[in-house]
Amino acid sequence: YIFLFSHKSWMHTPEALAKHYIPYNAKFLGNTEVEAPKGTEVVKDAVRKLKFQRHIKKSEGQKTPKVELQISIYGVKILDPKTKDVQHNCQLHRISFCADDKTDKRIFTFICKDSESNKHLCYVFDSEKCAEEITLTIGQAFDLAYKKFLESGGKDVETRKQIGTLQKRIQELETENSELKQQLQDLEEQLMIAHVPPAGSISMKPQSTDVFDMVPFSPVTPLVPTLASNGCPPPPPTTLPPDIRKDLFGAEPFDPFTCGAADFPPDIQSKLDEMQEGFKMGLTLEGTVFSLDPLDSRC
């Protein structure tokens, strides 16, 4: 679920976030690992921790670094404002929680799942009175990205999972079918050998039959196997080449993934699955109060 203030609160046109990006300048207090992907108390603890670390660095003469935020449907990029080097690239489906300070409108934070470590990291910024606007912009970008994901085939991910399960079951049945056909073929050969008369004797039956005096049936052999003119048993039944797989009725096995036009390689499919899980978790937008102690003065 996605918790939003109001669609009327959106600050930008969809085209601005879909075809371009919205830039913001802010001071970056840093990021720190958190235990949960959501929660007001989770981000409050992270803000306290990073502000405390920032005050220590400030006492040592270090300034809070400035960064540029570029927000679009492709994520939130954190760049060096001068060199434009990307320091962090947070994809929207990995962002699960976003909050801003309702008291001084400076501090805002979001939680993002790291793409390499899969740990949840809380990013904290001082945004010069634009905290709520930036939070809403991230929320709007998330909303648009989720819709674009659905339009571009994300809604088929669950269906493809079910098709994949069915395909696996089909392959298991085909393997079982092949084994049964091999057993049937072996039994037929044994019956044929058992009914072959000794050399020089006269065969009373022109054909090899089973205990019910019936010609054994095989879908891959001629229906009426006959003895050779010299009295030797007939040659073993012919089998299909291993590269041509057919079922019991001689039909090519069904492959559901060849029926659709939008087949995805495994790496693309895994990314789609990941995006679906991220969007399924949703983005929670919250306004809270971070100014809880004297350390919450301006950085």
C-alpha positions as CSV (number, residue, x, y, z in Angstrom):
1,Y,0.0,0.0,0.0
2,I,1.1,3.6,-0.7
3,F,0.2,6.2,1.9
4,L,0.0,9.7,0.3
5,F,-1.1,13.1,1.6
6,S,-3.2,14.0,-1.5
7,H,-2.8,14.0,-5.2
8,K,-3.6,17.7,-5.0
9,S,-0.3,18.1,-3.1
10,W,1.8,17.0,-6.0
11,M,4.2,19.7,-6.9
12,H,5.2,18.8,-10.5
13,T,3.7,17.6,-13.7
14,P,4.1,13.9,-14.6
15,E,6.1,14.8,-17.7
16,A,8.7,16.6,-15.5
17,L,9.4,13.4,-13.5
18,A,9.0,11.0,-16.4
19,K,11.1,12.7,-19.1
20,H,13.4,14.8,-17.0
21,Y,14.2,15.2,-13.3
22,I,13.6,17.6,-10.4
23,P,16.8,19.0,-8.8
24,Y,17.1,20.1,-5.2
25,N,20.1,21.3,-3.2
26,A,20.6,20.0,0.3
27,K,23.2,19.2,3.0
28,F,23.9,15.5,3.3
29,L,24.2,14.4,7.0
30,G,25.0,10.9,5.8
31,N,23.4,7.4,5.9
32,T,23.3,4.6,8.5
33,E,22.0,1.1,8.6
34,V,18.6,0.6,10.2
35,E,16.8,-2.6,11.3
36,A,13.5,-2.1,9.6
37,P,12.3,-0.8,6.2
38,K,9.7,1.5,7.8
39,G,8.8,3.3,11.0
40,T,8.9,6.8,12.5
41,E,11.0,5.6,15.5
42,V,13.4,3.9,13.2
43,V,14.2,7.2,11.3
44,K,14.2,9.2,14.5
45,D,17.0,7.1,15.9
46,A,18.9,7.4,12.6
47,V,18.5,11.2,12.6
48,R,19.7,11.4,16.2
49,K,22.7,9.2,15.4
50,L,23.8,11.1,12.3
51,K,23.2,14.5,13.8
52,F,25.4,13.5,16.7
53,Q,28.1,12.3,14.4
54,R,27.8,15.5,12.3
55,H,28.2,17.7,15.4
56,I,31.4,15.9,16.3
57,K,32.7,16.5,12.8
58,K,31.6,20.1,13.0
59,S,33.6,20.6,16.2
60,E,36.6,19.2,14.4
61,G,36.2,21.9,11.7
62,Q,34.5,19.7,9.0
63,K,31.5,21.2,7.2
64,T,28.4,19.3,6.2
65,P,28.8,18.4,2.6
66,K,26.4,19.9,0.0
67,V,24.8,17.6,-2.5
68,E,22.3,17.8,-5.4
69,L,19.3,15.6,-5.5
70,Q,17.9,14.6,-8.8
71,I,14.4,13.0,-8.5
72,S,12.7,11.2,-11.3
73,I,10.7,8.0,-12.0
74,Y,14.1,6.3,-12.3
75,G,15.1,7.0,-8.7
76,V,16.8,9.5,-6.4
77,K,20.3,10.4,-7.4
78,I,22.7,12.1,-4.9
79,L,25.4,14.0,-6.7
80,D,28.3,16.3,-6.1
81,P,26.9,19.7,-7.1
82,K,30.1,20.8,-8.8
83,T,31.5,17.7,-10.5
84,K,28.1,16.0,-10.9
85,D,29.6,12.7,-9.8
86,V,26.9,10.3,-8.6
87,Q,27.5,9.4,-5.0
88,H,24.4,7.3,-4.5
89,N,21.7,6.1,-6.8
90,C,18.5,5.0,-4.9
91,Q,16.0,3.2,-7.1
92,L,12.4,4.0,-6.2
93,H,11.2,0.4,-5.7
94,R,13.9,0.1,-3.1
95,I,12.7,3.2,-1.1
96,S,10.2,2.1,1.5
97,F,9.8,5.1,3.9
98,C,10.1,8.8,3.6
99,A,9.6,11.4,6.3
100,D,10.1,15.1,6.9
101,D,10.3,17.3,10.0
102,K,7.0,19.3,10.5
103,T,8.6,21.8,12.9
104,D,11.3,23.6,11.0
105,K,10.8,22.0,7.6
106,R,14.5,21.4,7.1
107,I,15.2,17.8,7.9
108,F,14.0,15.0,5.7
109,T,15.0,11.3,5.5
110,F,14.2,8.2,3.5
111,I,15.0,4.5,3.9
112,C,16.4,2.6,0.9
113,K,17.4,-1.0,0.6
114,D,21.0,-1.2,-0.7
115,S,21.3,-3.0,-4.0
116,E,24.5,-4.8,-3.1
117,S,24.3,-5.6,0.6
118,N,20.4,-5.7,0.8
119,K,20.7,-3.8,4.0
120,H,18.2,-1.0,4.8
121,L,20.0,2.4,4.9
122,C,18.5,5.6,6.2
123,Y,19.6,8.8,4.4
124,V,19.3,12.1,6.2
125,F,19.4,15.6,4.7
126,D,19.0,19.2,5.7
127,S,17.1,20.8,2.9
128,E,16.8,24.6,3.6
129,K,13.0,24.7,4.3
130,C,12.1,22.3,1.5
131,A,11.7,19.1,3.4
132,E,8.0,18.5,2.7
133,E,8.3,19.4,-1.0
134,I,11.1,17.0,-1.5
135,T,9.2,14.2,0.4
136,L,6.2,14.8,-1.8
137,T,8.3,14.8,-4.9
138,I,9.7,11.4,-4.0
139,G,6.2,10.2,-3.3
140,Q,4.9,11.4,-6.7
141,A,7.9,9.9,-8.5
142,F,7.2,6.5,-6.7
143,D,3.5,6.7,-7.7
144,L,4.4,7.4,-11.4
145,A,7.1,4.7,-11.5
146,Y,4.7,2.1,-10.1
147,K,2.1,2.9,-12.8
148,K,4.8,2.8,-15.5
149,F,6.0,-0.6,-14.2
150,L,2.4,-2.0,-14.4
151,E,2.0,-0.6,-17.9
152,S,5.3,-2.1,-19.1
153,G,4.5,-5.6,-18.1
154,G,5.0,-5.8,-14.4
155,K,1.4,-7.0,-14.0
156,D,2.4,-10.2,-15.9
157,V,5.2,-11.2,-13.5
158,E,2.8,-13.2,-11.2
159,T,1.3,-14.8,-14.3
160,R,4.7,-15.8,-15.6
161,K,5.6,-17.3,-12.2
162,Q,2.5,-19.6,-12.5
163,I,3.4,-20.4,-16.1
164,G,6.9,-21.3,-15.0
165,T,5.5,-23.7,-12.4
166,L,3.3,-25.3,-15.0
167,Q,6.2,-25.6,-17.4
168,K,8.3,-27.4,-14.8
169,R,5.4,-29.8,-14.2
170,I,5.1,-30.4,-17.9
171,Q,8.8,-31.3,-18.1
172,E,8.5,-33.7,-15.2
173,L,5.5,-35.4,-16.9
174,E,7.5,-35.6,-20.2
175,T,10.4,-37.3,-18.4
176,E,8.1,-39.7,-16.7
177,N,6.4,-40.4,-20.1
178,S,9.8,-41.1,-21.7
179,E,10.7,-43.6,-18.9
180,L,7.4,-45.4,-19.3
181,K,7.9,-45.6,-23.1
182,Q,11.3,-47.1,-22.6
183,Q,9.9,-49.7,-20.1
184,L,7.2,-50.5,-22.6
185,Q,9.8,-51.0,-25.4
186,D,11.9,-53.2,-23.2
187,L,8.9,-55.4,-22.4
188,E,8.0,-55.7,-26.1
189,E,11.5,-56.8,-27.0
190,Q,11.4,-59.4,-24.2
191,L,8.1,-60.8,-25.5
192,M,9.4,-60.9,-29.1
193,I,12.5,-62.9,-28.1
194,A,10.4,-65.2,-25.9
195,H,8.1,-66.2,-28.8
196,V,10.8,-66.7,-31.4
197,P,11.0,-70.5,-32.4
198,P,14.3,-72.4,-32.4
199,A,16.3,-72.5,-35.7
200,G,14.8,-74.9,-38.2
201,S,11.5,-75.3,-36.4
202,I,8.2,-74.3,-37.9
203,S,6.5,-71.2,-36.4
204,M,2.8,-71.8,-35.9
205,K,2.1,-68.1,-35.5
206,P,3.1,-65.6,-38.2
207,Q,3.3,-62.8,-35.6
208,S,4.7,-62.2,-32.1
209,T,1.8,-62.1,-29.7
210,D,1.3,-61.6,-26.0
211,V,-0.3,-64.0,-23.5
212,F,-3.7,-63.0,-24.8
213,D,-2.7,-63.9,-28.4
214,M,-2.7,-60.2,-29.2
215,V,0.0,-58.3,-31.1
216,P,1.6,-55.9,-28.6
217,F,1.0,-52.3,-29.3
218,S,3.7,-49.6,-29.3
219,P,3.2,-46.0,-30.4
220,V,6.8,-45.8,-31.8
221,T,6.9,-49.2,-33.6
222,P,5.0,-50.8,-36.5
223,L,1.7,-52.3,-35.3
224,V,2.5,-55.7,-37.0
225,P,6.1,-56.9,-36.5
226,T,6.9,-59.8,-38.7
227,L,9.7,-62.4,-38.7
228,A,12.5,-62.1,-41.2
229,S,12.7,-64.7,-44.0
230,N,15.6,-66.5,-42.2
231,G,13.7,-67.0,-39.0
232,C,15.6,-64.4,-37.0
233,P,13.7,-62.1,-34.8
234,P,12.8,-58.7,-36.2
235,P,15.2,-55.8,-35.7
236,P,14.6,-53.7,-32.6
237,P,12.0,-51.0,-33.0
238,T,13.3,-47.7,-34.2
239,T,13.4,-44.8,-31.8
240,L,13.3,-41.1,-32.5
241,P,16.5,-39.1,-32.3
242,P,17.1,-37.7,-28.8
243,D,16.9,-34.1,-30.0
244,I,13.3,-34.5,-31.3
245,R,11.1,-34.8,-28.2
246,K,7.5,-35.9,-28.7
247,D,4.8,-37.0,-26.4
248,L,2.9,-40.3,-26.3
249,F,0.8,-39.1,-29.2
250,G,3.7,-38.0,-31.4
251,A,3.1,-34.2,-30.7
252,E,5.8,-31.7,-29.8
253,P,5.8,-30.9,-26.0
254,F,4.0,-27.7,-25.1
255,D,6.3,-24.8,-24.1
256,P,4.2,-21.9,-22.7
257,F,7.1,-19.5,-23.0
258,T,7.2,-19.8,-26.7
259,C,3.6,-18.6,-27.0
260,G,4.1,-15.1,-25.7
261,A,6.0,-12.2,-27.3
262,A,7.4,-10.8,-24.1
263,D,9.9,-13.5,-23.0
264,F,12.4,-12.3,-20.5
265,P,15.9,-13.7,-19.9
266,P,16.6,-14.9,-16.3
267,D,18.4,-11.7,-15.2
268,I,15.7,-9.5,-16.5
269,Q,13.0,-11.7,-14.9
270,S,14.8,-11.5,-11.5
271,K,14.9,-7.7,-11.7
272,L,11.2,-7.6,-12.5
273,D,10.5,-9.9,-9.5
274,E,12.6,-7.6,-7.3
275,M,10.8,-4.5,-8.6
276,Q,7.4,-6.1,-8.0
277,E,8.3,-6.9,-4.4
278,G,9.5,-3.4,-3.8
279,F,6.5,-1.7,-5.3
280,K,4.3,-4.2,-3.5
281,M,5.7,-3.1,-0.1
282,G,4.8,0.5,-1.1
283,L,6.2,3.8,0.0
284,T,5.0,5.4,3.3
285,L,5.2,9.2,3.5
286,E,5.1,10.7,7.0
287,G,5.4,14.0,8.6
288,T,7.0,13.8,12.0
289,V,9.0,15.8,14.5
290,F,12.7,15.3,14.7
291,S,13.6,18.2,17.0
292,L,13.7,16.2,20.3
293,D,17.0,17.4,21.9
294,P,19.5,20.2,21.8
295,L,21.5,18.3,19.1
296,D,18.7,19.1,16.7
297,S,19.9,22.6,16.1
298,R,21.1,23.6,12.6
299,C,24.0,21.6,11.2
